[in-house]
């Protein structure tokens, strides 16, 4: 822990002498306030032990969702370490004087089975309850100011061009282009229709080629996503001070690929690297916030007011 900065004794003597010269005789001496102690924040990540792999499919029937879903069980610590690094980098940028304490937590086997039995929102709520119960067992939190925790967040509806019912960390594959009917004209009384892609520059279809960095707009893509919530607790009482939900993703598309299936454009190494980057970046932004830089636009000069004739 860094000790609070203390002014050098010699400089303090000079400052006191100058103060006595400026103030009138009989004025009371003023003390030099010490720098406040750095804020102590404990960081903990429990983003989960599964990576979701969700693939879009054609809608068949109104009661069947247009997705296939799989879950790959993984060691949670590498993912949690990425989150902790992102949080630490975020504090280093926005509040460098903060003292960070890194915590690790792996639920016992019985609690992990309890989590596995939960579906979606229930799993999310169980994870938070178990984390709070664990934090209550840490007596050292009496020395901390805040605890910042990152947990997976389940979201029912699709956002930012993504599929429905996503949570935590995962990969979403969208092989079907968004299409709308286009009138090609035709003879009188008859019309010829075609389906055209809706790649229109929308932010929801913004893609990047991970091999070259080339940006584009494509409604078919492979996306790495991180749906999380950041909860800030008062360290001593464990009262929730704030919550923030983030739903971040990066969409990959290779315009030079020969693969007919967008899901086969990228190998495992590329996807693993992209997933790691989005996890770390999302955690960092949870601390620093988003910075949106827009293009500069020329502001037209105001027109002079018309002169009224007498």
N, C-alpha and C positions, 0 to 999 in steps of 0.2 A: 504494500500500500504506500502511495506517495504521501509524504508528510506535508502539511500545509506550509506554504512559503512563509519564512520569517524574515523581516527586514534586517539587514546588517546593522550591528550596534553602532558603527561609526556614522552611517547614513541617518540613523534615527537621532543621534546627537545633533547632527547638522540641521535636520529638519526641525527639531525642538528649538534650537537657537534662533532659526529664522522665524519661527512662529512667535517666539517671545519678542522679537524685534518689531514685528508687524502689529501685534496686539497692543492695546494700551496697557499701562501699568495697572496691576491689580486684577487683570483678567485671569480666569481660572485656566490651569493647564488642561490640554485636550489629549486624550489617549489615541493612539493609532490603532484602528480596528484590524484584527488579524483576518487573513483570508479564510473564508468558510471551508469546512471540511468537504471533500469531494462527495458527491452523491453516490451511494452504493446501490447498484442494481444487479440482482441475480437473474441470469438468463437460463431458461430451460426450454427444450424442444421435445415434443412428443407427437411428431407428425405421423406416426403409425408404422406398421410393419408390412404394409402391402402397397404395391403399385398397381393401379387400375389400368387395364387396357380395354378401351371401348372403341368399337368399330361401327360405323353407320351402315345400315342396310336398307334395301327398299321396303317401303311400308306394305305390309300384307295384313289386311284386316284392320279394323278401327281399334281393336282392343289389345293389339300387340305392338310393343314399342319398336321403333326402327333401329335397334342397336343390338349388338352382341357384346357381352361383358365377361371379362376374365379378371382374376386377381392373382398377381404373383407375390408370394410371400418372400420377404427379404429381411435381412438383418437391419433393424431400425437405426442402429447407431451411425452408419455412414450418412444416412439422410439427416438425422438429427445434428450431426457434426456440420453438415453444410448449412443448416439453418442457423446454428450458433455462430458460424463464421460470418454469415450475412448480417445477423444482428450486431455482432461485434464491429464489423465494418461500418454499419449504419451509425452506431454510437460514436465511432472514431471520427466520422464526418460531421455529425450534427451536435454531439456533446462530448468532445474529446476528454474533458476533465472528469467524466463519470468513471467511477471504478466499477468494473464488471467482474462478476463472480459466475463461473460456468458450472452448471449443475447437470448431472446425468441421472436419468430415471428409466428403468425398465420394469414394467409391471410384473408381478409374480405370475407364474403359470396359471394359477386359478383365476386371477383377474383377466389374463389374456383370453382365456376361454369365455369368460363373461362378456368381454368385448366382442369376440367373434360371433357370439349369439345375437348381438344387436344389429339392427338394420338401420342404415342411413342416419337419421336424426337421433335415434336411440343410442347408436354407437357413439355419436358425437357427444351426447349428454353424459354417457357413462364415462367416457375418457376424461371429461372435465371434472366430474365428481371424484374420480380416482386420483387425479392429479392433486386436487385440493386436499384430499385426505393424506396424501403423501407429504405435501408441504407442511401440514400441521405437525408432522413428526420431526421437523428440523428446528432445533432450538436456536441455531445460529442465525435464523432469520430476524431475531431481535436486534441484530447488529446491522441489518440492511434497511434500505428505504423502500425499495420497490422490487417486485418480481415480475419479469416479463416472460410470458409463456406463449409458445406457438403450438396450436393444435389444428388438426384437419377440420375443414368446414364443408359441410354437405350443402349443395344447392340444387333445388328441384328443377328449375327451368334453365334453359340454355342462355348464355350471355356471350357477347363478343364473337358471335359466329360459331360457338361451340355446342356440343350436344347437351342433352338433359341429364340430370341426376349424376353429377360428377362431384367428387370429394377428394381431398388430400392431394396426393401426387400421382400423376399418371400420364398416359399417352392416349390421345383421341385421334382416330383415323377417319377422315371424311373422303371417301372415294367417289361420291356422287356429286356431280356439278349441280349447282342451283340453276334452274332453268325457268324461262318464261316463254309463252307462245309468241311467235313473231309472224305477222301477216305478210306473206310473200305476194299477195295479190292473186289474180286469177280471172277467169272468164266471168261474164255476168251471171250472177246467181250462184257462183261457186267461189270458194276461197281456198287458197293453199297455205297451210300453216306449217311452221317449223319451230323447233325448240332451240333457243339460244342461251348461252351461258350468261349469268348476271355478274361477270367479273367487271365491275364498274368503278373500281378504285375505292370501294368502301373500306373503312378501317377493319371491319369484321373479316375481310378477305385479304388483308395485308400479309404477305408471305415473304420468306427469305430463303435463299439457297445457302445452306450451311457450308457448302464447299467453296463458294466464291464470295458470299456476302451480298449477291445481287438481290435486290428487292423487287417484288412484283405484287400482283393481285390475282389470286386464284381461289375459287370456291372449293377446289379439292386440295387437300393438304394432310400432313401429319403434324399434330400439335402436341407439344409437351406442356403440361399444365400443373399449376400449384394453386389449390383452393385452400386457404388457411384463415384462421382467425388469430389475432394477436390480443391477448388478454393481459392487462396490467393490473397487478394486485398491490395493495398496501402490504408490505412485507410482514408487518407486525400483527395486523388484524385479519389479513387475507380478504378484506373487502375489495370488490372489483372497482377499480378506478376508471377504467376505460376498456372498450372493445373496438377492434377494427377488423373488418373482413376484407380480404384481398382475393381476387380471382384473376390470376395472371396466366398468360400463355404465350408461347411463341410458335408460329406456324411455319413448317418447312415445306418447300416445293422445289424440285429440281427441273427447270425447263428443258434441260439437255438429256434427261434420263430416257432410256428406251423402255423402261418398265411400263406396262399397260396398267398395272395396279399401283396407285400412289403409295399404298402401304408397303410396297417392295422397293421403293426408291432409295431407302437408306438402311445401312447395316446397323447391327446392334451397337457398335462402338459410337457411331454418330448420334444415335438416339440417347445413349447413356450420357454422353457429353452434354447434349442439349438439355436433358432432364436435370443434370447437376447444375447447369448454369441458371435455369429458370428457378430452381429451388433457392439457390443462394441469392439471386437478384431479388426475388420476391421478399425474402426475409429482410434484406437490406432496405428495400423501399418501405417496408412496414415501419421503419424507424425514420428514414429521411423524408418520406413522402415522394410523390411524383412531381417532376419538374417538366412542365409542358412548354416547349419552345416553338413558337409559331413563326411563319415567314413574315418578313418585314413587308408592310404594305404602305404605299405612298398615300398620305392623307391629303385629299384635295383642299386647296385654299378656299376659305369661306368667301362667298360672293358679297360684295359691298351692298349695303342696304340701299334701295332706290331712294333718290332724292325727290321729295315732294315739291311740286311746283306751287309757288305762292298763289 
